[in-house]
C-alpha cells in the first residue's frame, strides 16, 4: 500500500447543487385526490387542524400529505376553550403560534401584499414529504367556488429580490401559475395578495378575506365563518371542499447537496510496485517474476483509494469501477466525490 499527500488548496474543491423532487406520495407531481380521517377529526388534534391524505385513511398506503388550519387574531371562527372566557379559542392559539413562527413578534400583523389582515388559513406540508425545503415556482394550487376555478402560485419569477422574515424566504401568493402572475401583480381587489408562500418551513398561508371575495373581485366566495360560537374545524372543512373540488395541487421539494471533490494525481514514477505477497517474496523481499521484466517494468492495478487524515486514520474508501493498470509509462487522475 502506497501513500500520497493531498494539498487542501489544490486537490480539494467543494461544490453545491440543488436537487428537486416530487413532493407527494407515489412521486406524483400533482396531488389530485384528497381524503380526510374521521378518527383524526374526532380527536383533540381535530380541534386545531385537518389532516389531508392522498387516499382513504383506512388504506395501508394512506399517508398524510398536508394539514389545513384556520387562524384568527380575535379568536373567532372556532369554538372557545371555555364559554366563560371570550376570545380564548383554538383559532386564536393557532394565530399566535404562526405569528411567532413567521413574524417573530407578538405585536406584528400579517400584511398580504400591502393589506393587513387578521385571519388566514394554513396549509402545512407534512414534514416527511420533503427533505429540506419547498421549491418556489412549482407551487400551483387550484380552488373551486363561485362558478370558477382560482389558480394560485407564488410570485418568485416576478420579483427582483426575495424578502425574508423569521420563517426564511417569503413570497406573495398570486393568481397565476408556475411562479408568475397571469397579469399585473396577481393580487385581489382591495384585499391584497392571496397569502404567503414560505418554502423554508414548508408552509402556505392563504389570505382568508381574499378568498371570501366574489369571483368578480378575485375570490371564490369561501364565506369564512367568523362566529365566536362556531364549531371548531368548520372553516378547515370549508377550505378542504374547495381544494378537493378543484383536485389539483402541484408542488415540488428542493434540496441542496454539497459535494466534496478530491482529485488524486499519481505520477508515472509512483505506485508501480505493490506490497501484496504475490508481488514480493516473503522470504527474501525480492520482486517475483524477474524473468518477466518486473524489475525493470513493474505493473500494478489500482482498484481502491483510501483517504486518510494526518493521524493515518482511514476516513473514506472509494472503489474504482474497474482495475486501472499502472506502470512507469502511465499516470493516473482519479476524481472522488463525497456527498454530505
LINRAHU-V780258 format. One line per field, one symbol per residue. ss: DSSP state (@ for helix, = for strand, . for the rest). phi: phi as a letter, one per 40 degrees, with the letter a starting at -180 (. if undefined). psi: psi as a letter, one per 40 degrees, with the letter a starting at -180 (. if undefined). A space follows every 10 residues. Layout:
ss: ???
phi: ???
psi: ???
This chain:
ss: .......... .========= ==..@@@..= =...=..@@@ @@.@@@@.== ===....... ...======= ==.......= ........=@ @@@@@@@@@@ @@@......= ==..===.== =====.@@@. ..==.....= =====..=== ====...... ..===..=== =======..= =......... ....====@@ @.=====@@@ @@..@@@... .......... ...@@@@@@@ @@@@@@..== .========= ======.... .........= ......=..@ @@.......= ========.. ...======= ======.... .========.
phi: .bbbcbcccb cbabbbacbb acccdgfccb cbbbbbbccc cccccccbab cbbcadcccc ccbcbabbab baccgcgacc cbccbcgcbc ccccdccccc cccgacbcbc bbggbcbbaa bbbbcdccca cbacbdgbcb bbbcifgabc bbacbccbbc accbaccgcb bccbciafga ccafcgcccg bgcchbbbcc bgbbbbccdc ccccccbhcb fcfdcbccbc ccgccccccd ccccccfabb abbbbcbcbb bbbcbbcccb fbbbccdcbb cccbgcccgc ccgccbbcbb bcbabbbbcc cgccbabbcc cacbcaacbb bbbbbbbbca
psi: hiihiihddd eiihiiihhi iidiiefidh hehhiihddd deiddeedih ihieiheeid ehihdiihih hhdeeieiii dheehiegid dddddddddd dddeheeiih hhfehhieii ihhhhhdeei ddiihieehh hhhiifeihh hiiifdeeid ihiiaeebih iihihaifei idibeeiihe eaieaihgde efihhhhddd deiiddeeae fdfhhfiefi hheddddddd ddddddfhhh hiiihhhhhh hhhhhhidei feiiehdedh hddeeihifd eeedddgihi hhdihhhiae efhhdihhhi dihhihaeei iihhhhhhi.
